[in-house]
Amino acid sequence: MSIEIVFILLYFAAVIGIGLAVSRRSSRSREGYLLGGRSLGAPVTALRMQATSMSGYMFLGAGGLGYSQGYYGMWFALGDLGGGVLNLSIIGRRMRKLSYLLGSITSIGYLERRYPSVWTKLVAGPIALACLFLYVLAQLLAGGQGFASVTGLGLNISLVIAVSIILIYTFLGGYLAVAYTGFLQSIIMVIGMLWILIATVQHVGGLTAGHESLGDMNANLLTMWGADGQYFGEWGIILGALLIFSIGYMGYPHVNVGHMSMKRPSIARRAGLWSTGFNLLFIPGAYLIGMFALLIVPNLDNPELAIFEVAQVVLPPFAVGLVMAAIMAAIMSTADSILLQAGTIASQDLGGALIKNLSEKAAVNISRLVILVIAIVGLILAMWRPPGVFDLVVFATATMGSAFVPAYVCAVWWKKANTPGAITSMIAGAVGAVGAQIFDTGSMWGMDPMMVGIIASVLGIIIGSLATQKSHPVPPQVLAAVEETMRVAPIPKHLVIGEDATLSTQRPGAAE
C-alpha cells in the first residue's frame, strides 16, 4: 500500500471518528441534529464556514483558472478574501439573533419566518435544492478526479469511496459532525496548500524567477486582464468576478446556517478574525500554484488537474498523501454541508409544509433519506463526466447569490422588506442569473451573470416591498423581532416566538 493511500485512510478514519463521537449529542432533537444545539464557538464557526465555502473549487477550479488565465484569477481571489468577514459582519450577529427570536432552525425556514408565507418556502426551497445539487455534483467530480489522479484507482471507484465516507459521518453526527470535521478539514487544507505553494516556488527558482519565466512565456499572464488581454476594460465582468465569492457567499444556505448555530450573537465578531486569517493563508496559493504549473507541467489536457499534477512533481510521496488529504478535506467539507442542508430543506421546509405534525425522529430520518438519494443521483451523474468544476461552481454560486443575498441582507437591515418583495426578489434574481448565463451576457454586453442577477434581485425586493406595504405589511411580531435584532443587548424572552409558531400559515398582516 502506497504512503499516499495510508495518509488518506488515516484522514478518513479521523472524520468517521468525529462522527461517532458526536452522534449521541446531535441526534436527540431537530435543533441538535440540524444546528448542533446552537453551541458553536468562534473558531469552529469560522473555519467550518470557510472550509464549506472553499470546496473543491480552490484545488481544481482556482488552479485551473490560474493555469489558463494567469493573474486574472486574482479578481476572484480578492473577492473571496473578504467573503467570510463580510458575511459574518453584515448578517452574522443579526441572523443568529433573529433566527432565535423567530424560532428558526433551517436557513430556508428562517426566510419563511421573516417573510411569512408558505410561498416563501415553495419558491426558495426548489431554487436552493437545484443549486445545492449542482454544487455537490462539482464536489463529487472534484473528489473523484483528485482521488483517481493520486491513487491510480479508476474514477468511478474513487467516486464511490468519497461518497461513502461523506455519507457515513454525515449520517452519524448531523450538523455537529459537519462542523467539527469542517474545523479539522480547514486546518488540513491550510497546511496542504501552504506546503505545496512553498515547494512550487522553490521548484521554479523563487517568485521573481518564476514570474520572469511566465513573462517570457506570455506577458499577459502577469496582468489581471486574461491570457489574451481579453478582459481589459471589461469592468462589468471584473466586478462580477469580485462579487461572486464576496457578496455571493451571503446567499449560500449551507453557509448561512452557520450563523444560526453560534453559541451567542457576539461570536460573529471573533469568527470574522478567524475567517480573515484563514483566507489570507489559503486563498492566494491556489491561483499562484496554478500559474506556476505552466512551468512545471505544461500542456495539460485538463487544467483543473494542475495542482494535483504539480504536487506529484514537487513533493515527496508522504507529502503528496498529506496534500491529497487536504484536497479531500476541501471537497468533503463542502459536500457534507450541502448534503445535510439539502436534506434539511427537503424534509423540514418542503416536507414540513406537506406533512402535518411531523415528529422529530421522522424529520431526521427523512432528511437522511434525502441525503442518500441526492448523493446517489449525484454519484451517477458525476460518473457521466459533467461540465468542469469551475463552471458548475460559478453557475450555482451566481444563481444562489442572486436569488438569496438581498432577501438575507434585508431580513435584518430593512424593516420594510416584506413577503411579496422577498418572493419577487428570489424569482427575479434566479431567473436573471440563469438567463444571463444561458445567453452569455458577458460576451454580449460585457456584463457578468452575477451582476445581472443581483441587479434584478435588488430591484425586485425594493419595488416589490414598497409597492405592497399597505396590502402586505410586515406582521407586528416579526417587526418587533427585527427591531430587537438591531439592538446589541440580551435577547428578551417575551419576544421569542419559538419553533412551534404558526407564522408560516398566516398571510402577512393577518395577525393585526
N, C-alpha and C positions, 0 to 999 in steps of 0.2 A: 504494500500500500504506500503511495507517494506521500511525502510530507505535506503537500498542499491539501490532500484529502483529509489527513489527520487533523489539521487545523480547522477545516470546515466542519468535520464531525464533532470536534470539541465545542465549537461555537453552537452548533445545533443542539447539543446536549445542554448547554448553558441556558438557551432560551426556553427549551422544554422544561428544564428545572425551575425556571422562574414561573412558568405557567402552573406547574404543580404546587409551588409554594404559596401562590396567591389564590388558588382555585376555591378554597374554603371561604376565604374572606369576601370574594366577589360575587358568588352565585346565590347569595341568600335573598336578594331583592333586586328589583329592576334598577334602582339607583346604584346599588353596589355593582351590578354587572355592567351597566351602561356608563356610569360616571365614576366608578371607583369610590363611591360614598362621599364624593366631593372632599377628598382628603389629601390632595397632592400639593407638595411644596414647590418652591421656585425652580430648583434645578431640574426636577423631573418634568414639571410643566413645560419649561422652555425647551429642553433638549428633546423631549418626546415630540413636541410640535415641530421642531426643526428637522428631526430625523424623518418625521412623517411627510413633511413637505418637500424635502430634498429628493428622496426616492432614487430610483434607478436612473432618472434623468441626468443627475450630476455625473454619474460614471459612464453613461452611454451618450445621452443627448448633448450634454455640455462638452464632453470630449470630442464628439463628432463635429460639433459646431466650430470649436477651436481649430480642428483639423482642416475643415473645409473653408472657413471664413476668417481665420486669424482673430485679431483683436476686436472685430465686430461683435463677437460673442460677449465681450465685456459689458455691452449695454444691458444684456440680460443679467449679468453678474452684479452690476451696480444696483439694479432694481431689487435683486434678491438679497443683497447685503442688508438692506433696510427693511425687508418684508416682515421679519419677525417682530422687531421692535415697533414698527408701525401698527401691526395688528394688535399687539398687547397694549400699546399706548392709546390707540383710538377706541377700541371696543373691549379690550380685555377686562379691566376692572368693572366697567359698567355692565357688560354682558353677564359676568359672574353674578353680580348683584341682582340684575333684572330677572335672570333665569330662575334665581331662588325665590324672588318675590312672586313670580308668576307660576311657580311650581313646575318648571320645565325640566325634563331630563333628557331631551334629544334636541339636536340643533334645528331640525325642521319643526318639531313640536314647539320650540321656542318662538319661531316665526309665527306659528299659528296662535299662540297665546298673546303675542304682541299685536298681531293683526287678526283679530278673532273672526274666523270663518272656516268652514270645512273646505272651502275652495282654496284657501292658502295652502293647505296640505296637498290637495289634489293637483295643484299647479306646481308647487315646489318639489314634492316628492318624486314625480317622474323625471323632472329635469335633473335633480340630484342623482337619482339612480342611473340614468343614462350616462351622465358624465363620469360618475364614480366607476361604472363598469369599464369605460374606455381607459380610465386611469389605471385600474387594476390590471387590465389587459396589457398595458405598457409595462407594468412591473413584472408580470409573469414572463413576458417576452424577454425583458432585460435579464431576469434571473436565469432563464433557460440558456440564453446566448452566453452569458458570462460563465455559468457553471460548466457548460459544454466546452467552452474555449480553454479553460484551465485544467479540467479533469480529463478531457478527451472522451467523455461519455457522449452519447447521442443527444441531440437537442430535446427530443421527446422524453427520454428518460430523465434528463436534467429538470425539465418542467415538472414532471410528476413528483420528483424528490422535493423540489422547492415548495410546491403547493401543499404537499403532505405535511411538511414541517410547520408551515404557516397555520394550517387548519388545526393541528394538534394544540399549539399553545394558545391560539385564539379561542378555541372551544373550552379549554381548561379554565382560563382565568378571566375572560371578558376584558373589560377596559383596563383593569389593573395589570393584567398580563401584557397588554398592548403598551401601556405607559411605562412599566418598568423595563420591558425588553427594549422599548424605544430609547430609554435612557442609556442602557448598556450599548445599544447599537450606535448611538450618536458618538460615544467615546471611541468605539472601534473605527467608525467612519473617519473621524478626525486623524487618528493615528495612521490609518492606512493611507489617506490622501496625502498627509504631510510626508510620510515615508517615501512614497513613490515620487512625489514632487522633488524632494531633495535628491533622490537618486537620479532622476531625469535631468535635473540641472547639472549635476556633476558629470553625467554621461555626455552632455553636449558641450562641456568645457566652461560652464558658468553662464549666467544670464546674459552678459554682454556678448560673449562668443555665440551663444545660441541665437540671439536677436540678429547679430550680423549675418549669420548663415541664413536665417529666414529672409532677411532683406535681400540677400543675393539671389535667393530663390524667387521671391515675389515681394517687392517693396510694399505693395498694398496690404499684405498680411500684417504689417506693423502699424497700420492705420485702423480707425474704427469704422471704416466705410465699406468693408467687404473685400473679398479676394480680387474682385474686378473693379473696385471703387463704385459699385453699383448703388450703394446706399448714401452716397454723398448728397447732402441737402434734402434727403428723404425724411424729414422730421416727423411726419405722420407715422412712418414705420418705426423710427427710432423711439419715439415716445411710447408707442405700443410695446416695444421690447422692454422699456424701463418699467412700464406699468404692470405687465402681465404677471411678474413674480413679486411685485411690491404690494400694490393695492389688490391685485387679483387674488392674492393669498388670503385676503379677508373674506372671500366668497367660498372658501373650502369648508363644507360642513364637517368633514372629518378632522380638520384642524381647529375650527371654532369650538368644537365640543370640549377642547382642552381648556377654554376659558371657564366653562361651566363646572369643570372638575376641580378647580383650585380650592384649596382649604379656606382661603379668605380672599376678598376682592383685592386687598393690598398686595397680594403675592405677585400681581401683574407687574409692579414696578421692578422688583428684583429679577423676575423672569426675563424682563426686557434686556437687562445687563447680560444675563447668561446667554440669551439668544444672539445678541450682538457679538459676543466673544466667539461663540461657535461659528457664526457666519464668516467672520474675518479670517479664522484659521482654515476654514473648509472650502468656501466657495471659489475663490480665485484659482486655486490649484487645478481644478478640473479643466478649466479653459486653457491654462498655461501648458499642462501636460498634453492636451490635445494638439496645441500648436507645435510643440517641440517633437511630437510624434511624427511630424512630416520629415524631420531629420533622421529619426531613428528607425521608423518602419514606413518608408514611403510607398506610394501606390497601393494602399489598402483598398480592397474591393468594398468593404463596409467600414466607413469612417467611424461609425459608432462603436467599433471594437478597438479604437485607438488606445485607450487606457489599458485594456486587457493585454494587448499586444506589447505595449511598452513595458508593462510590469514584468512580463516574462523575459524581456531582454535586459533590463537594468537591475533587477532584484535577484538575490539568491533564492533557491527553491523554498526555504522556510518562510521568507518574507512574502513570496508570491501567495503562499497559503494564507498569511495574515491579511494581505490586501484583498484576496478573494473573499475572506470572511467579512471585510469591511464593505465590499460591494454587495454581498448578500444581505448585510445588515441594512444598507440603504434601501434595497429593494423590498425586503421583508417588512421593515418598519412601516413602509407606506402601504404595502399590500394588506397587512393585518388590520391597520386602522381603517382602510377603505372597506374591507370586507365586513368588519364589525359595524361601521357606520351604515353600510348598505343594508345589512340585516336589520339594524335598528329602524331605519326609515321604512322598510317593508313591513316589519312586524308592529312596531309601536305607533308609527304615524299613519301609514296607509291601512295596515291590518286593523289597528285600533279603531279606525273610523268605520270599519265594516263589521267588526265583531264586538258586540256589547259585553261588558263585564269580563273582559279578558283577564285571566289570572296572571300573577307574576310568573309562575312556573311555565304556563303556556306561552307567554310572551317571549321568555328566554329561549324556549325550545323552538318557537317559530323563527326567531332571529338566527339560531344556529342552523336551522334547515335552509333558510335563505342564503346564508353564508356558504353553505356546502354547494347549493345549486349554482350560485354565481361563480364560485371557484371552479367547478367542473366545466361550466359553459366557457368561462374564460380560458381554461386549460385547453379545451378543444379548439377554440379559435386561435389561440397562440400557436398551436401546432400547425395551423394553416398559414403561418407567416404573414401576419397583418402588417400595416404600414410601420415605418420606423418609430422608435420610442419617442424621439423628439417631436414628430408630427402628432402622435397621439396625445402626448402631454400638453402640448401647446393648444391643440383643439379643445381638449377637456377643460384646461385652465381658463382659456379665453371665454368659453361658454359659461362655466360656473361663476367666474368673476363678474362677467357682465350681468348675469341673472341675479346674483345674490348680494354683491357688495353694497349697492345703495340701500337694500332692504335691511341688512345687518347694521350698517352705519346709522341710518335714520332711525332705527328702532330705539337707539339710546341717545341720539343727539337732536332729534326733531320731534317735538310733541305733536305736531300736526300730521305727521305721517300716518296714514290710515290704511284700512284693508284694500279698498279699490286702488289706491296709489301703489301699494306694495305688489298686488297681483299684476297690475299693468306693467310695473317696472320689471318684474321677473319674466313676463312673457316677451316684452319688448327687447330686453337685454339678451335673452336666449335666441330669439328669432334674428335679432340684429347681428349677433356674433356668428351664428351658424351660417346665415345668409352671406355675410361678408367673407367667410372662409370658403364657401362654395363658389362664390362669384369672384374671388380673389381681388378684393378691393385694394390690396397692396399694390398690385400691378396696374389696376385700372385708375385709381385715384391717388395712389401714394398714401393710403390710409390703412393702418393695421386693423385687423378684425376686432382686436380688443378695444381699440378706440371707438370703432363704430358701435359695438355692443354697449360700452359704458355710457356713451352719449345718449343712446336710445333709452337705456335703463334709468339714467338720472332724470331725463325729461319725463319719463313715464311716471316716476314716483312724485315728482314735483307737480306736474299738471294733474295727474290723477287724484292726488290728495287735496290740492287746493280746489279743484272743481267739484269735489264731493264732500266738503267739510260739513255742510248743513244736512245733507241726506245720510251721511255715514260718519258721524263724529266718533272720536276715539272714546270707548267706554270709560266711565269715571274711574273704575278700579284699575284699569290699565294706565290711564293718565296719571293717577296718583302714584303708581309704581314707577313710571318713567321719571316723574318729578323727584321721587326719592332716590332714584338711581343717580341723579345729577349731584347729590349731596355726598360729601365724604364724611360718613358717620355710620355708626352701627345700624343694622337693619331692624326697623321696628317690627315686632312680631304681629301687630294687628294689621299690617299691610300684606302679609304673606298669604297668597291665595291658596297655594297648596296643589299637590298633584291631582287631587280628585275634583278640581274645579271643572265647571262645565262651560267655560268660555267658548270652547270650540263649537258648541251647538247654538250659540247666540248670534243674531245679527249684530253688527257693530251698532252700538247705541241702544240695544234692546233693554239694557239694564237701567236706562234712565227713567 
